Amino acid sequence: MKITNSSGHNIPISKVQNSISSLPLIVITGPTASGKSSLAIRLAKKWGGEIICADSRTVYKDMNIGTAKPTKSDRKIVKHWLLDVVKPGSRFTVYDFKQLAQEAIKDIVSRDKIPFLVGGTGLYIDSVVLNFVFGPDADLDRREQLESLTVDQLITLHEKHHIGLPENYKNKRYLIRSIEKYNSNQSVNYSINPNTYVIAISTEKKELLDRISERADTIFGDKLLRETQQLKNRYGFENEAMTGNIYKIVDQLLSGDITLEEAKQLFVTKDWQLAKRQITWLRRHDWVQWKTLSEAEQYFDHILRNFRDGVS
């Protein structure tokens, strides 16, 4: 597997040796529609940084509008990594993400740039900042046992072993994979790596709902309809990548099963549910600081000014 930066250059994956950089790792996370991507672009442009996208949907090729993937103009302003890594239907795990993200960080800091890890997929964020060490791939007998359980039984298993539920916790495959990831994790740190600064964007409920509603009004259009149809024709819906909230909703719209307004309302409801799950995941960690967008910008400006001035 290779990673591709926004300039289109492929960088082969090699074994990553852990090292402590004199440059910080800036982590901006939080719920969907909280404004973290725009903030990251502003800060990365200002302080000479590059963005590593920690998003379980934008790693897939051809899924652009429905995943709110950074635009071409965004990528011209600041380099983005871990976009368009694999095709929908291809297997991509948190182990893959961690390896690719670490390789990207090495490349970025080697050029005296600041790495920004940005996104709302909590497990992706955890794998890097807590430096997860993974064991062998899934045991097939164990997987068969898990697949024999119902969704409710799998959720109970999560609760019994204090395993965080995945974002799409109603999807059986997601539940099974999160259990496998938990069991295969040989070494977990409970404090973050040195020189790592993690902020989650805090947004009032009404403001976040308004942002999600505005996104619904903006995103539903001919381009999204065409993208959904093309994805369905090329990859079908029987793969993990296509389990995202919006594409199945748009498919119902295209089939005439729901109206445009009903599709928008479904999207708002599901995105709000996603936001609540993301917040719950992040609140488990005492090393995550919660700040508003303006507070986060001021905080990172202070941190990065000190680093650039040689004060840490």
N, C-alpha and C positions, 0 to 999 in steps of 0.2 A: 504494500500500500504506500501511496505517496501523498504528501500534502501539497496544496497549491496556494500560493499567496495571491493577493489581488492583482499582481502584475502578470500572473499566468505562469510563474516559474515553479516547476516541480522540484521538491526537495525530498530525497529518499529518506525513509525511516531507518535509523540506526539505534543501537542500544544507548539509552540515555543514562549518563552518569550523573548522579545527584551532585549539585554544586550550589554554593551560596553566592549569589551575585551581589555586587555592591549596588546594583540598581534595584529599585523596589518592584514588586509585582502588585499592580493596582487591580483590585477586583470590584466590579460594579455589578450588583445583582438586584433582585427584587421581583415583584410580580409583573406579569405582562401589562403592557400599556402604561408603565410607570414613568417612562421617559429616560430610561437608563442608556439606551443606544445613542440618543442625541447628545446626552451629557458626555458619554465616552468619546464621541467624535470631536466635540469641542475641546476636551481636555487633551486628547491625543494629538490633535493639531497644534495646540498651544505649546505642549511640552515635548514634542518630538517622540510620539508613541505610535504603536501599532496595536490593532485590536485582534484578539483571539475570541472567536464567537463560541460561547458555551450554550449552544441551543441544539436540542435533540431533533429539530426539524430542518434547520438551515444547513445541516451537513449533507442533505440530499440534493442531488442535481434536479433541475427542471421544476422544483417546487419553490417558486419565487414570490408571487403575489400573496398566495394563501398563507405563507409563513412569515410575511412581513420582513423578508430578507433585505439586508442593506442594499440600497440601489447602486447602480453603476456610478452615479455622481458621488455618493457617499464613499465608495471605494477609491475614487480618484482623490478625494480629500485626504483619506487615511487608509493605509493598507489594512485589509481584513484577512484573517486566517481561518481555516477550517470551515469554509463555505464550499458547497458543491464537491464534497469529498467522495461520495459513493452514489450509485443509482438507487432509487427506491426499489425495495425488494432485496437489496444486498444487506448482509449482516453487518451491523456496526454496533459495537459494545462500548461500555464505559471504559474498559481496558484500552480499546482502540483510541478513544478520545484522549485519555490521559497521556498515552505515548505520543500522539500527534501534538498535543498541546505543549508537552515538555520540549519536544524538538523545535516547535515554533518559538518558544521562550528563549531557548539557547540561541537560535538564529537572530532573534530581535536584539537581545542584550549584547551579542557579539559585535553589533554595529552601533553600540551605545544608544540604542533606542529603549524606550520604556514599554514593557509589555502590559497591556490592559486585557484582563480576562473578563468578558462581559456577557451576561446572559442570565436566563431564568431557570435553567435546568440544574436543580440543586445537586444532584448526584455528580454531574460533570464538574461543578465547582468544587465539591468536596474531594473528588479524586485527585485534584491538583493541589489544592491548598493544604490538605491533610496527607498528601503523598501516599495514597493507597498503594499497597503492594499486592498484586493479584496472584493467585495460585493457578492450577491447571484449569483448562476450559471445562465447561459443564459436564458433569457425570451423566451419561445417558440413562442409566437405571434410575438415578435420582430424579431426572427430568420426567421420566415416565410416571413415577409415583406422583409427582406434583401435578402432572397433566390429568391425573385421574380425580383430582380434587375439584370442587366447585369454586366459583369466585368467592363466595362467602367463607368457605373453609380456608382459602388462601389468605384472605384478609385476616381471619382469626389467627392464622399462623404468623402473620406479620406482627400482630399485636402481642402474641405470646412471647415472641423473641425480640420485641422492641425494634423491629425493622421499620424504617420509614416507608410509608406507602408511596408508590410511584405516582407521577403526575396523572397518568391515565389509569387510575386504580380499578376501573371497571373492566379493563382489558386483561384477560387471563394471561396472555403472553407477557405483558408488562409485570404482572404480579410474580410470575414464575422467574423471570429474569432478575427481579430485584432480590428474591430469595437466593438465587444462585450466586449473585454478586456478593451478597452478605456472607454466604458460606465459603466463597472462594477467596475472600479478603483475608490474607494471611497476617497482614500487619496494618493497623490503623493508628495513626497519631491522634491525640485528642487536643493538641494545640497546633496552631497553624505554623507553617514554615517561616523562618526569619525574613524580615523585609517584605512581609506580605500585609497589605492593608485592604480590609474587606468592608465595603459599605453596601447595605441594602437600602433601596429607595423607599422611604415612607410616604404614603399618600393617603389622604383622607378618603373614606369609603365613597362619598358622593363624587369627589373629583375623579377617582379611579373608574367608577361606573360611567361617568360622563366621557372619559377618555375612551373607554371600550365602546361606548355607543357611537362616538365620533368615528372611531376606526371602522365600525360596521357600515356607517353611511359612506365612508370613503372607499372601502375595499370592494364592496359589491358592485361590480360593473362587468362590461363585456370581456375585459382582459381576464378577470378571475374565472368567468364562465368558460372561456376558451381553454385556459390553463387546466381547469378541472377535467374537462372533456379529453384533452390531450393526455393527461396523466392516467385517466381511466382506460383509455384506449391502449396506451403503451405498457402500463404496469398493473392495471386492475386494482381492486381494493383489498385483495387478500394478502396484504403485507403490512408490516409494522409501520412503515413510513406513511402509509395512507390512512392511518388511524387518527390523524390530527383532527381537531374539531371542525375545521371549516369545510374540508373537501367532501365529506359525507353529507353535510348540510347542503352544499351547492349541488351535489348529485340529486338530492331530493327535489331541489328547485328545478333543475334541468328536466327531471322526470315528470314535473307537474304535480308532485305530491303535496307541495307547500307553495305558498305565495312568497313574493320577495320580502314583504314585511315580516312574515312568519320566519323566513330564513334569517333575517337580521336579528330578530328577537332570540331565536335559538342560538345564534352566534354569541350574542351578548351574554346570555345565560351561561353558556358553556365556558366562555372566556372568564367570566366572573368566578365560576367554580374553579377553574384552573388557577386564577390569581389567589384564591383562598388556600388552595393546596400548596402553592409556592410559598406563601407567607408562613403557613404552618411548618413547612420543612425548614425554612431559614430560622425560625424562632427557636428551634431546638439547640442552636449553637450560641454559646455566650460570647464567641469571638466575632460575631457579626454585629456591627454597629448600624443602627437605623437612623437615617437622616433624610430630611427633605432634599429635593434637587438642589436648592440654593445652598443649603448647609453642606451637602456633599461636595459641591463645586468649590466652596471656600476651603473645606478640609483638605481636598486633594491639591488645590493650589498651594496651600501651606506646606504639605508634605513634599510635593515635587519641587517647589522653590528651594527648600532646604537641601534636597538631594542634589539639585543642579548647582547649588552654591557650595556643595561639599560639606554640608552639615547634616548629620543623621542621628 
